[in-house]
Amino acid sequence: MKVRTVLSCFLAVAVVCRLPASAAPFKDGDRVVFCGDSVTHHGFYVTPIQTFYYTRFPGRNIQIFNCGVGGECASETPWRFEKDVVAKRPTAIHLLLGMNDVNVLGYFTNAAPDVVARSKSAPATFEKAMGALKRMMDEKLPKTEIVWATLVPWDDELRFKTPRPPITGVTAAEEPLCETVRKLHSRHGGGFVDYYTAMLAYNRKLHRRNPYASLSPDRIHPREPGGLFMMRTFLKAHGEPGVVSETVVDARKGVLISAENSEVSGLRASGDSVSFSLLEKALPFPVEPAAREIADEIGFDDEFNREVLCIRNLPAGAWKLKIDGAEVCRAPADEWAKGVNLAKYATPMMEQSRKVAALAAGRRDREKVLRSMWCSHMVARRWLFGLGLEQRDFEDVRYMLAYARGYVRGDAGRKQGDSGNFRAFLENWPKRTRLEAAVEAAHADIRRANRPVAHKFELTR
């Protein structure tokens, strides 16, 4: 099977022209909270970022927590901030809010005047709420770095095969909220990730080919392909390395020329074979099948997943690579001389990485229980006490029990389907400390599974 080289002209230009990072890379010991609304809650971009750090930096103990709550506005985040965010002792907070502040309902064709008015006042309301949240962070977490993130763009242009009510103007309405985020970053410093600009440009590119395609198939929530795109945007902003490892061997002389993030031992070379043991200090990132098409189109592997093996001065002809006795790929000598990206193949390293990703997905499932509980908690606040009231303590489960009973009885026709969620919430809320401990335990399990091991490499004709 013929392979593509990694050192393409496009990659060379991209590397040379790369913009400086706008956020500090995470370091050993960091505890990072991703705080936001449903885009964060669902985890489609948080989990890939977790997996990237687990695989790229197996020696660093970096904890990444999902603290998203579906449906939340910036003015509501302070209600849960101390017990949900501060309690995790974060060294950095990635803040992605604003979609619910825009108030999409105000852009329906027949929206009521008071709803339209709330939508029009969104920029001022959001700016005030974000300012209040910043003051709370200054008080509660004065040494914690903030990574400011612009909104994920609502996809006004997306078409649906089954007609839906027209909603236009939301994308443009997000722009002043994004500008607020930019001003906050300029004023207060910290990191900055611009999802809005990157995703909006890519969605428009997609629509020119297929008006039914989008990074956010429901207009706002990215799923696996969109999550990978968001992860790439995040990694670019943080200046994270694109190299898993790069190993260069001279087959004629039988010597190691260079080894970046790898160690080579037992190198032997003859006219018909080259063999050695290779220990990489990172694992390749496992792209999910649902995201593979977009990953290829944006050149993700060439940009952030470069696991390069370069064997120079091989005799002409086709050479096959075996790792631990199993054939991985074949390529002519001139391609091996330029470098082959092993992250594009089913290697033992990728198999280990997929196991790490599966463990990270299991950790996400445990976090989802917690996130659903916090979502129910916040919905209960709105219904019991309305918006904008002072912090109330929900530790007493009797509040929840009284609420859940009234909720089901009073809104049986419209909200009955949520009653099961609230029953689960009532059962699990007192157990949340144990659930949080289970998330921490899952992190420890992943760190035991993500340590690279040495593999036997052999190239033969």
N, C-alpha and C positions, 0 to 999 in steps of 0.2 A: 504494500500500500504506500503510495507516494505521499510524502509529508511536505507541508509548507514551511518555509524558513521564517524565523521570527524577526530577522533584521531587515524588514521591508523599508522602502523609502518613506512610507507614511509614518511608520514608527519613529524613524530617525528625525523627521520633521517635528512630530508631536513631542518628542523628548527635548529637542533643542528649544522649542517655542513654549515649553510648559511654564505656566504662570507660577509665581511664588506661592507657597502655601499660605492660607489665611487662618489657619488654626493649628495649635501645637499638637504634634503627635502624642498619643497616649504612652505612658511609661509604666514600668514595673510598679505595682502597688496602687495604680489608679482605680478608683471606683466611679464609674460613669453612669449617670442617670439620663435616660431619654424620656423627657417629660413632654407630653402633648395630648392630642385628642385621638380620635379613632384611627387616623393614619398611623400613629405610633402604637396604639392599643392592639391593632391586628398583628403587628410584628413583622410585616412583610419586608421591611427594610432593616429593622432592628436585628432580627435573627441572622441575616447574612453578614451584617457588620460584626456581630458576636463571633460568627464562624470564621470570618477573616482574621480576627485577632487571635483566636485559638490556633489557627493553622499557620499564620505568618510569624507569630511571636510565641512559640510554645514555651519559651523560657521565661516569659513575663507573666506575672500574676495580675491580669487586668480583668476586673469584674465589670460587666455591662448589664444594667438593669432596665427593664421596660417599665416605665411609669406613665403609660398612656391611659386615658379615660375617654371612651367614646362619647361624643356629644358635648364635650366640655368647651366652654369659652374661657378666654384669658382671665376674666373676672372671677371665675369659679376655682381656678387652680389654688389660690391661697387657702381655700376651705380644707384641702387635704394635704397641704404642703408639708406641714411639720411631721405628721404621722406617716406619710407615704414617701416623701422625698428626703427630708432632713434625716429621718430615721435610718436611711441607708448610708449615711456618712459620705456623701459624694465628694470627690475631688474635682469633678467637672459635671456640668449639667448641659445637655443638648436640649434646647428649647424650641419646639416646633408647634406653634399655636396660631389660631386666626381663622381657620375655615368656618367654624361655627359662629365666629364673631361677624363674618360677612353677612350672615342671615340670608341663605339662598332663597327662602320662601318669598322674600320681597321681590324676586325676579321672575316669579310666575306671572303669566299674562293677566290673570284676574286677581292679583294679590290685593288684599284690603289696604286702605290708605295708611292705617297705623303700622302695618307690617312693612310697607314700603318706606315709611318714615324711619323705622328702626334700621333698615338696611342702609339708608342714606346717612344715618348718624354713626355707622359702624367705624369709620376711620377714627373719629374723635373718641368714641367709646373704647376702642382697642388700644389707642395710644395711652389713655388714662389707666386702663387695666394693666398694661405692660409696665407702665411706670410704677404702679403700686406693687406689682410682683417683683420688680427689680429692688425696690426698697425692702421688701420682705427678705429677699435673698441676701441683701447687704447685712441685714440684722441677724438672720439665722445662720447664714453660710458665708461669712465675709471673706474667707480664703478660697472659696470654690470658684473655679473658672467657669464662665458662661460661654457656651457656643450658641450664638444666635443663628437661627435658621429661618429663611423666608418660607412662605406657604408653598404647599404643593398646588400647582395650578388646576383649577376646575377646567374641565375640557368642554368648552362651549361648542366646539366644532364637531364633536363626535356624533356620528349617526348610529341609529339602532335599527335593526331589521324589523323589530316589533315597535311601532311608533310609541313615543313617550311625549308627555307635555313639553312644549318648547320652553327652554330656560336659557335666556341669553343675557349677556352683560356681567355675569359673575366673574369671568376671568379678568376683565378690566377692573372690576370692583376690588379685586385682591391687590392690585398694584399699590394703592396708597398704604395698605397694611404692610406690604413688603417694604415700602419706603420707611415706615416707622421702625421696622426691624433694622434696616440699614442705619438709620439715625442713632438708634440705641447702641449698635455696635461701634459706630464712629465716636459716640460720646463716652461710652464706658469701656471700650476695649473688649478683650476676649477673642473667641474664635468666631468664624462666620462661614456659613454654608448657604449658597444660593440655589436652592432646588427649583424655585419658580422659573428663573431664566432658562436653565438647562433643560428642564422637562417640557416647558412650553415650546421651545424651539424644536425639540425632538418629536413631540406630538404633531406639530404642524408638518414636519417632514413625513411622518407616518401617514397623515391624512392625504397627502398628495398621491400616495400609492394606494391607500385603502382607507376610505372614510369611516370604516367600521372598526379600525384598529386604534388602540390607545394604550399608553402606559397605565392608565386608570380606566378599566373596562366599564365602571359604573359612573364615570366622569370625575371621581375624586379619590377613590381608594386604590392605590397601586397594589397589584398582586405580585406574583413571583418575578415576571420580567421587569415591572416597574420598580420592585424592591431592589433588584440588582442594579438598575440604573441609578437609583438613589444612593446605593452603597458606593458605586463608582464616583458619583458627585461628592459624596462625603470623603472618600479616600483622597481624591484630588485636592480638596480643600485642606486636608490635614497633611498633605505631602508624604503620604505613606509610600514605602518602597514597592516597586513593581517586580523586583527580583525575588523569586523563591530561592534559587541557586543558579550559579553559572560556572560550569566546570569545563576547562579547556585542556585537552591532551594532545601531545604530538605522537602520532602512532609510529612514525619512522624512527624517532629517537627513543621512544618508550619513556617519555618524561612528562610530568605534569607542568603545564605552562602557567595556569592560574586556577584558583578555586575560591569563588566568592560565595560565602555562606555555605560552604561544604568542605568535607575532608575526604581525601583519597588515600587509600593504602593498598599495598599488594599489586601495584601496577605492573603488568606484563604485556609485551607487544611483540608480534612476529608478523611475517608477511600475510598470514591468513587470519589472525585474530588479535583482539585487544581485550584485556580483562582487568578488572580492578574492583575493589570494594569502595562504595560511595556512601558516606553519611552526610545527608543534607541537614541543615539546621532549621529548616522550615518545611512545611507541607504545602502542596499546591491547593488552591481554592477549588472546592467541588461545585461547579455550576450546575444548578438544577435543570433537568431536561426541559421544563417549561420556559426557562430563561435562556436556553442555548441559542436560539435564533437571534435574539437581540444581543447577546454576549458576542456572537460572531460579528454582527453588523457594526458594533461600536468598537471592535478590536479589544475586548476586555482581556483576553489571554495575553495578547502582545503588550498590553499596557500594564496590567497588574498581576499577571500570573505567568511570569517568565521563569520557567524551570528549564534552563538551557543546557544542553549537552553538546559540546563542540569537539569533534575528533578530526584533527588536521593530518594531512599527508597520508591518508589511506590510499592504497592502490585503487585504480579506477575500477568501477563496477558497483553493483548493488551490495549493501551490507545490512544485515539484520541485527537488531538489538534484542538480547534476552536479559531479563532481570529476574534473578532467583530461578533461572532455568526456563522461564516462560517467555515466549516471543511477544514483544511489544509492538514493534514496527520495523519497516524496511525503508531504506533511502539510499540514493546513490552517494558516492564518496564526496562529490562536490557539495551536496546539501549538508552532510555531516560536518564538512569543513566550515560552512557558514553558521551552523548551529541549528539544532532541532529542539523545539519546545515540547518537552515531555508532558507538560500539563494538559496537552490535547489528547492524551492517550490513557488507556486503562493500565496503569502501572500499580505496583504494590503500594507506592506512596499515595496515589489517588484513592486506592481502596481504603487505606488507613484514614485518609482525610474524610471520606464519605462516612466512615464510622463515627468520626468526631462530629460531623454535621448531623448525623442521626441522634447523637447524644444531645447536641445543642437544640435540636427540634424537641426532644423530650423535656429539656429544661424549659423551653418556650411553652410547652403544654402545661407545665406546672405553674408558670407565671400567668398563663391565661386564666387559670382559676382565680388567682389573686386579682387580676385586672378586671375580671367580670364582677368580682365582689366590690371592688372600688367603684365600678360603673354603677352598680345597683345602689351603693351607698350615696353616690352623688345624685342619682335620680330621686332617691328618697328625700334628700335635702330640698331639692327644687319643689317637690310636691308638698312637703310638710311646712317648709318655712319660706318658700319663695326665693327669689334671687336677691343678692346684695346684702343679706343679713349677716350679723356677726357670727364668728365661729361657734358652733354648737358641738357638744360632746355626744357622740353616738355609741359610746362604749356600752351603755346599758341596752341589752338586746330587747328589752321591753318596748323601747321606742320603735324598733324595727318590727316587732311582732304586731304592735298596734297599727303601724303603718301598712304592713302587708295585708292584714285583714281588711282594713278600710279600702285599700287599693283594689283588691279583687272584688269586693262587694260593690264598691262605688263605680267601677269602670269595667264591669264584666264584659260588656259588649265590645269595648275597644281595646282593652289591655289584658284580657284574660290569658292570652298566650304567654305573658311575662310572669305569671304567677309561679310557674315552676322555677324560673330563675331566682325569684325572691325566696322561695322555700330553700333552694340550695344556698342562697346567701345567708339566710338565718342559721342554717346548719354549719356553714363553714366559717362565718365571721369570727366566732370565738377561737377557731383553730388556725387563724392566719399566721400566728407566730410559728407554728409547726410547719405551715406551708412555706413560709419564708426560709426556714431552716432547710427545707427540702430543696429549695432553689440553690442555696449555698452549697449543699451536699452535691447537687448535680454539677456545679462548677468544679468542685474538687474531683469528681469522677472524670470529667472531661480533661482536666489537667493531667490526670494519670494516663489518659488514652492518647494524648496529642504529642507525646514525645517521639521524635523521629528515631528510626533505627537504621542501621547499616544494611545495604543490599548489595548483592553480587551482580555486577554488570559484565556482559560479554558481547562483543561485536564480532561477527563472523561473516564470511562470504556466503 
